């Protein structure tokens, strides 16, 4: 992996552990020479993460819709900034630029982005690892919800298994580096080619 897209909150959250995890992830990305792709903001965990990667000498690529950038929340020291027209275009661009996806704690946007990347993996739109950094059990509820969806017959376990999780950045990045797409995940690519 040469770049990882990280989804995370535009708030720092209620626990110092969240910002600490963002800084630890940033240090590990820099150590591994993995560039950061993220939402381009300077506030919340997004800002903590980007600042830490930049302070370590790493590369940071931000992707932000113009309306958000005009509200002066765009980070002003990024290595590269992509201005796009919509949230849909933002996710598509981040998906193109990254070799994998990590979810730190965050709000509705983080949930939506993470689940969309998982859905794209399920459909074969991309063949990249998707992982959650489970800081202080933040993602335990989502994992329980997905298990319930499996039990109720709405989600197949092999699709839930596409979502990697760990409570330490080193472990999660190791899992992502070792990940390979399951066979038979080229449905979307096959449909598009016909």
N, C-alpha and C positions, 0 to 999 in steps of 0.2 A: 504494500500500500504506500502510495506517495502522498495521498491527501485523504482526509476524513472530514465529513460534514458533521458538525455537532449542533443538535437542536437543544435549546435551553431557555430558561426564563428571562424575561425582560425585567424581572425583579430578582433580588438576591435570596428571597425566601426567609423563613423564620429562624432557621438554624445556621450557625456559622459553618457547620459541616458542608453545606452546599457550596459556598464560595471556596472552602478549602479543597473540595473535590475538583472544582473547576481548575484551580491552580495546579493541583497534582496531575490532572489530565494534561494540562498545558505543558508542564515540565516533561511529561512522558512523550508527548507529541514531538517536542523539540529534540529530546534525546534520540528519538528514532528517526528524526528528519522527515517527519510526516507533516505536510502543510495542513493548516486549518481552513476549512470552508465553513462559513456560518452566516447568520442573518444580517450582519453588518452593523448592528447597534453598538452603542457605547454604554448602555445602561444595563443594570441587573447582572445576572450571571454571564450574559453575552459579553458585556464590557470587561468583567473580571477575567474571563477566559481569553479574550483577544489581547488584553493588556499583558497577561502573563506570557502568552506565546511571543508577542512582540518583544517583551523585556528579555526573553531568553534567546532572541535572535532568530526566531522562527518566522515562517511565512504565513500571512493571514489574508484570506480572500473573503470579502464581504459581498453579499448579494442582498440588495434591499430595493423594495418598490419606491419609485419616485415620491409618492405622497408621504411615505414615512421619512424619507431622507429630507424632505422639505420642512419637517417638524424639528429639525436639528437634533435628531437622535442618532444620526449616522456617525460612526466612528471616524475620526479625522486623521488617523495615522496608519491606515491599512496598507498592506503591500499592494493589493489590487482591490478595486471596488467595481462591482457590476450594478448599474442602475437598470431596473426592469420596470415594466408597466403594471404588473399585477402580482398578487400572491401566488397565483398558479404558475406564472412565468418564473417567479423566484424559486419555487420548489423544483421545477424542471431544470433550471440552470444549476442549482446546487447538486441535483442528481447527476447532471452531466460532468460536473467538475470534480466530484468525489469518488473515491474508490470504496467507500463504506460510510456507514452512518452510525452515530452515537447519540443517545438521548441522555442528557443530564436532567435533573429535576427542572420542572417548568410548569406552565399553565396550559390552557386550552390549545394554544398554537403548537406547543411542544408535543402534546398528546396527538393532535391531528397530523402533524408532520411525520411523527414516528410511525403511527399506524398507516399512513399513506405509503411510506417507504416499505413497510411490511407487506401491505397489499400489493404493491408493485412487484415485490419479490415473489409473492404467491402466484401472480399472474405471469411471471416471466418477463416483465417489462425491463427489469434490471436483474443482474446476477451478482449482487454485492451484499456483503454482510450488513446486518442491522443489529445493533446492540444497545442495551440499556445499562448505564452505570447506576447501580442500585444503592444510592447513598442513604444510609440509615433506614433502609427498607422502604424508600420512597415509592418504588415500583411494585411493591408486594401486592397492593390492591389491584393493579392492572393485571398482574400475572394470575391472581385469583379469578378475576373477571374472565380472562381468556380461558382458564380451566373450566369455568362454568359454561362458557359458550361451547366448548368441546363436549362437555357432559350433556348439554341440551341439543346436540346435533347440528349446531350452526357453523362450527369451525372444525376442520380436521386437525388432529394432533400434529401431523407432519407440517402443517402451516404455522402452528404455534411454535414448533421447534426451529423455525427459521429465525426467531427472535432470540438472540444471544443475551445473556445477562451475567453480570459479575459485580462484586462490590469494591473492586480495586481496578484502577485504570490499567495497570500492567497486565492483570489477568484478562480483562476485557479485550485489550488490543492484541494479546497473544491469541485469544480465541478467534478474533476477527482475521488475524494473519493466517491462521491455520484453516479457516473456513473454506469450503468449496461448495458450489451450488449443487443441490441434489439433482439427480438425473430427471429428465422429463419436465424441466422448468422453462421450456422455450415456447410455450403456448402463444403468448402475445407476439413474439418475434415471428413465429410460423404464420400466424394469422395475417400479420402486416405484410409478409413477403408474398402472400398469395393474392 
